[in-house]
Amino acid sequence: AAHPRRFLVEGVRGEWTPLEEAVGRISTGSVVPYPPGIPLLWPGEIPDEERIKLIRGLVCSGIEVVGVRSDREGRDHKSPKGYEIRTIAAGSLSAGAVRNV
């Protein structure tokens, strides 16, 4: 994982990445289902398959998930395709910026 400061203060934005391609990349934004408003991903965390599956399930259930966008006009909540989160490649930060948590 990387320190959240890089994303919250220094402004590293990353790129919109399809959920199915986000596993193993570094999240540059928070992902928060609302309600209850408790983050599933925080900037600097590396999402695993289980967390992406949870995010996908929430979106497909029609729950609003802040930090997830649809790459298409009309959302079909039953389809898991077409949803994205902001990430950067894990190898794109210097060795000192990445730490194990």
CORHUTA-V45185 format. One record per run of one state. SS is the DSSP state (~ for helix, > for strand, _ for the rest). FROM is the first residue (numbers start at 1). TO is the last residue. If there is no record, write none. Layout:
SS/FROM/TO  SS/FROM/TO
This chain:
_/1/1  >/2/2  _/3/4  ~/5/8  _/9/14  >/15/18  ~/19/21  _/22/25  >/26/27  _/28/30  >/31/34  _/35/38  >/39/41  _/42/45  >/46/46  _/47/48  ~/49/60  _/61/63  >/64/66  _/67/68  >/69/70  _/71/82  >/83/88  _/89/89  ~/90/92  _/93/94  ~/95/97  >/98/98  _/99/101
